Amino acid sequence: MNFEEPEHITMIRDTVRRFVETEMPREAARKWDKENHFPRTVFDKLAGLGMMGLTVDEGYGGSGRDIPATMVVIEELSRRSLAVAVPYIMSACYAGMNLGECASEEQKRTLLPKVAAGEVLFAYGWTEPDVGADLASVKTTAVRDGDELVINGSKRFCSGAAISDYIYALVRTGPADARYKNLSIVLIPPTAPGVSITGIDCMGMKGAATTDVSFTDVRVPAWNIIGGEDGWNRGWDFIVGSGLDVEKLEVAAIALGIASAAFDDSWEYVQERKQFGRAIGTQQSIRHMLADMRTSLHSCRLMMMHAAWLAQQGKTCRLETSMTKLHLCEAGKKIALDAQTIFGAYGYAKDFDVERYVRDSLLMPIIGGSAAIQRNNIINWMGLPKK
Ligand SMILES: Cc1cc2nc3c(=O)[nH]c(=O)nc-3n(C[C@H](O)[C@H](O)[C@H](O)COP(=O)(O)OP(=O)(O)OC[C@H]3O[C@@H](n4cnc5c(N)ncnc54)[C@H](O)[C@@H]3O)c2cc1C
């Protein structure tokens, strides 16, 4: 058994750390959060380092699909700002991973080189006003009309729709009673006539603003069906394929990044902040909290390494990725809240990054399959009879 981080991943981690320090200073991260702003120029520089190519095979212009390395990039970016980390996921993962897994050869040849160059971002259009966890009941429809599709319906919490090139939309393509069978995934440009986008004001994850999107007689070429003609009515297969394992890890990697930042800031603060004539880091209650945070972070890191390794090997890992998603998001939330306790009143003030870590970490158990859904899946896969 070898627990050492492979050399090439350490190099990627160091490169992203240096990038974050020079291109994503703390003051900038605070500003992006406050203004709900996507720093496109920073994103473009990140693409210039080849980071989007980590999910794209060499034959399509990438450096070869490397899931552990991709998770490290997400973690390192999330330590500083989700305004860059989430658009990175929209590009490398939503576009790169999904196209690599599910697209037709022609779609791969057309789009993947652009993904590797940082020129394509996808927004996920899955959730709808009446559809949350139960995705198979989506109501947005796509109907064939010659070489085109006509789309009607609406999507909710479609994060980054306004900065995306395509909404990767789950749509109903046949009678609703067949549920899982009559679903397809279609690429819808947010600029197409008939698409309208309205912001939803949320607590955190600023930068890739989440939105309501409505489609009124939106026409796209049939070419935009993911998987080509073979992908028609195969949307559910694509959603529950191995891409879902990686998607769970993406959210877990964000949680890990935020928790690491919360721990690091706490570590410095307890040595600087003095009360009763001594640093608060000398108080047993604070010392124990830091010991627990560090222990929890260690368990998170090991789970992530293991699950990402399994996914990279192409091994069955739905159980491990669900456990990783569940544990890292719950533990990450607790670490952020503990950091807020350590910072006292300052952890509640917007001038301190801990306040943002708390807002951002609260989201992680909700998105990408809620904590309750992960628990359902874990226990069902463990095989405990329900009756
Ligand atoms: C900031 C933000 C960004 C988002 N970005 C995107 C995005 O880009 N694209 C996208 O498609 N969606 C996005 N979402 C939506 C997110 O994925 C959904 O919130 C999530 O799928 C859950 O749906 P829901 O919130 O409607 O909860 P519901 O499904 O209505 O569930 C409500 C509660 O009931 C629980 N519950 C539901 N069913 C079960 C069950 N079977 N067993 C046990 N408990 C259950 C849930 O865990 C939850 O606690 C985003 C949400 C937010 C807040």
The ligand as an SDF file (V2000), in Angstrom:
LIG
                    3D

 53 58  0  0  0  0  0  0  0  0999 V2000
  -26.7470   27.3440   -4.6020 C   0  0  0  0  0  0  0  0  0  0  0  0
  -27.3270   26.1560   -5.3170 C   0  0  0  0  0  0  0  0  0  0  0  0
  -26.7770   25.7850   -6.5180 C   0  0  0  0  0  0  0  0  0  0  0  0
  -27.3310   24.7070   -7.2400 C   0  0  0  0  0  0  0  0  0  0  0  0
  -26.8290   24.4270   -8.4760 N   0  0  0  0  0  0  0  0  0  0  0  0
  -27.4740   23.5200   -9.2490 C   0  0  0  0  0  0  0  0  0  0  0  0
  -27.1070   23.3400  -10.6220 C   0  0  0  0  0  0  0  0  0  0  0  0
  -26.1650   23.9660  -11.1090 O   0  0  0  0  0  0  0  0  0  0  0  0
  -27.8310   22.4990  -11.3840 N   0  0  0  0  0  0  0  0  0  0  0  0
  -28.9000   21.7960  -10.8860 C   0  0  0  0  0  0  0  0  0  0  0  0
  -29.5070   21.0400  -11.6330 O   0  0  0  0  0  0  0  0  0  0  0  0
  -29.2600   21.9360   -9.5830 N   0  0  0  0  0  0  0  0  0  0  0  0
  -28.5870   22.7820   -8.7620 C   0  0  0  0  0  0  0  0  0  0  0  0
  -28.9750   22.9610   -7.4590 N   0  0  0  0  0  0  0  0  0  0  0  0
  -30.0990   22.2040   -6.9510 C   0  0  0  0  0  0  0  0  0  0  0  0
  -29.6860   21.1000   -6.0330 C   0  0  0  0  0  0  0  0  0  0  0  0
  -28.9980   20.1020   -6.7300 O   0  0  0  0  0  0  0  0  0  0  0  0
  -30.9850   20.5990   -5.3870 C   0  0  0  0  0  0  0  0  0  0  0  0
  -31.2100   21.4930   -4.3340 O   0  0  0  0  0  0  0  0  0  0  0  0
  -30.9130   19.2100   -4.9180 C   0  0  0  0  0  0  0  0  0  0  0  0
  -30.9750   18.3570   -6.0360 O   0  0  0  0  0  0  0  0  0  0  0  0
  -32.0410   18.8320   -3.9710 C   0  0  0  0  0  0  0  0  0  0  0  0
  -33.2620   19.2550   -4.4470 O   0  0  0  0  0  0  0  0  0  0  0  0
  -34.2100   20.1690   -3.5270 P   0  0  0  0  0  0  0  0  0  0  0  0
  -33.3910   21.1770   -2.8430 O   0  0  0  0  0  0  0  0  0  0  0  0
  -35.3400   20.6210   -4.3490 O   0  0  0  0  0  0  0  0  0  0  0  0
  -34.6960   19.2070   -2.3910 O   0  0  0  0  0  0  0  0  0  0  0  0
  -35.9110   18.1260   -2.3480 P   0  0  0  0  0  0  0  0  0  0  0  0
  -35.6580   17.0480   -3.3310 O   0  0  0  0  0  0  0  0  0  0  0  0
  -37.1990   18.8880   -2.4220 O   0  0  0  0  0  0  0  0  0  0  0  0
  -35.6750   17.5990   -0.8980 O   0  0  0  0  0  0  0  0  0  0  0  0
  -35.9700   18.3810    0.2830 C   0  0  0  0  0  0  0  0  0  0  0  0
  -35.4310   17.6360    1.5000 C   0  0  0  0  0  0  0  0  0  0  0  0
  -35.9790   16.3120    1.5350 O   0  0  0  0  0  0  0  0  0  0  0  0
  -34.9470   15.3340    1.4890 C   0  0  0  0  0  0  0  0  0  0  0  0
  -35.3470   14.2260    0.6410 N   0  0  0  0  0  0  0  0  0  0  0  0
  -35.8760   14.2680   -0.6150 C   0  0  0  0  0  0  0  0  0  0  0  0
  -36.0980   13.0310   -1.0880 N   0  0  0  0  0  0  0  0  0  0  0  0
  -35.6810   12.1670   -0.1200 C   0  0  0  0  0  0  0  0  0  0  0  0
  -35.6130   10.7500   -0.0050 C   0  0  0  0  0  0  0  0  0  0  0  0
  -36.0150    9.9390   -0.9960 N   0  0  0  0  0  0  0  0  0  0  0  0
  -35.1280   10.2230    1.1450 N   0  0  0  0  0  0  0  0  0  0  0  0
  -34.6930   11.0150    2.1540 C   0  0  0  0  0  0  0  0  0  0  0  0
  -34.7420   12.3690    2.1090 N   0  0  0  0  0  0  0  0  0  0  0  0
  -35.2110   12.9350    0.9830 C   0  0  0  0  0  0  0  0  0  0  0  0
  -33.7250   16.0550    0.9180 C   0  0  0  0  0  0  0  0  0  0  0  0
  -32.5180   15.4770    1.3610 O   0  0  0  0  0  0  0  0  0  0  0  0
  -33.9150   17.4660    1.4840 C   0  0  0  0  0  0  0  0  0  0  0  0
  -33.4050   17.5120    2.7790 O   0  0  0  0  0  0  0  0  0  0  0  0
  -28.4160   23.9940   -6.6930 C   0  0  0  0  0  0  0  0  0  0  0  0
  -28.9310   24.3410   -5.4370 C   0  0  0  0  0  0  0  0  0  0  0  0
  -28.4060   25.4380   -4.7600 C   0  0  0  0  0  0  0  0  0  0  0  0
  -29.0100   25.8000   -3.4390 C   0  0  0  0  0  0  0  0  0  0  0  0
  1  2  1  0
  2  3  1  0
  2 52  2  0
  3  4  2  0
  4  5  1  0
  4 50  1  0
  5  6  2  0
  6  7  1  0
  6 13  1  0
  7  8  2  0
  7  9  1  0
  9 10  1  0
 10 11  2  0
 10 12  1  0
 12 13  2  0
 13 14  1  0
 14 15  1  0
 14 50  1  0
 15 16  1  0
 16 17  1  0
 16 18  1  0
 18 19  1  0
 18 20  1  0
 20 21  1  0
 20 22  1  0
 22 23  1  0
 23 24  1  0
 24 25  2  0
 24 26  1  0
 24 27  1  0
 27 28  1  0
 28 29  2  0
 28 30  1  0
 28 31  1  0
 31 32  1  0
 32 33  1  0
 33 34  1  0
 33 48  1  0
 34 35  1  0
 35 36  1  0
 35 46  1  0
 36 37  1  0
 36 45  1  0
 37 38  2  0
 38 39  1  0
 39 40  1  0
 39 45  2  0
 40 41  1  0
 40 42  2  0
 42 43  1  0
 43 44  2  0
 44 45  1  0
 46 47  1  0
 46 48  1  0
 48 49  1  0
 50 51  2  0
 51 52  1  0
 52 53  1  0
M  END
$$$$
